[in-house]
Amino acid sequence: MWGSIAERLEKEGYKPELQNLLLDRDDEAKVAINQHSEKLAVAFRLLRTKPGTTIRTVKNLRICEDCHTVTKLVSNIYDRDIVMRDRTRFHHFKHDKCTCGDKWGARRDHHIPH
């Protein structure tokens, strides 16, 4: 299923976002980004659920930038709501948007008044 999704994403103009991966990794290792657990989980749920069913998944790490982008695209292409809980928050993907406003990776500075 992931192969079909990847082909569809490529037709839509998707290019993997590799800039935030470790710099000492070679290009072949970077291809492993397509095997991230959240991508495989979404592909599995697309296979095992009826169209229109909300896909829900939980992850114990933060979602990477590429997986965040892919999940937004998949939600739009396959017309699915996808709810993903990562280490820091819930993401609700719907129609190529996420409830985090794409600020998932932004550092939250806490202002302490003096």
ChimeraX attribute file (.defattr): number of C-alpha atoms within 10 A of each C-alpha:
attribute: neighborCount
match mode: 1-to-1
recipient: residues
	/A:1	12
	/A:2	17
	/A:3	10
	/A:4	10
	/A:5	18
	/A:6	17
	/A:7	12
	/A:8	15
	/A:9	17
	/A:10	12
	/A:11	9
	/A:12	11
	/A:13	8
	/A:14	14
	/A:15	12
	/A:16	16
	/A:17	15
	/A:18	14
	/A:19	10
	/A:20	9
	/A:21	14
	/A:22	9
	/A:23	9
	/A:24	7
	/A:25	9
	/A:26	9
	/A:27	9
	/A:28	8
	/A:29	10
	/A:30	16
	/A:31	11
	/A:32	9
	/A:33	17
	/A:34	17
	/A:35	12
	/A:36	13
	/A:37	13
	/A:38	21
	/A:39	21
	/A:40	14
	/A:41	18
	/A:42	22
	/A:43	18
	/A:44	14
	/A:45	18
	/A:46	21
	/A:47	12
	/A:48	10
	/A:49	11
	/A:50	9
	/A:51	11
	/A:52	11
	/A:53	14
	/A:54	18
	/A:55	20
	/A:56	15
	/A:57	14
	/A:58	13
	/A:59	14
	/A:60	9
	/A:61	10
	/A:62	14
	/A:63	22
	/A:64	17
	/A:65	18
	/A:66	20
	/A:67	19
	/A:68	20
	/A:69	20
	/A:70	22
	/A:71	27
	/A:72	23
	/A:73	21
	/A:74	25
	/A:75	23
	/A:76	17
	/A:77	15
	/A:78	13
	/A:79	16
	/A:80	21
	/A:81	22
	/A:82	24
	/A:83	20
	/A:84	21
	/A:85	18
	/A:86	17
	/A:87	12
	/A:88	13
	/A:89	12
	/A:90	16
	/A:91	23
	/A:92	20
	/A:93	25
	/A:94	20
	/A:95	16
	/A:96	17
	/A:97	18
	/A:98	22
	/A:99	13
	/A:100	13
	/A:101	8
	/A:102	14
	/A:103	10
	/A:104	19
	/A:105	12
	/A:106	7
	/A:107	7
	/A:108	8
	/A:109	6
	/A:110	6
	/A:111	6
	/A:112	5
	/A:113	4
	/A:114	3
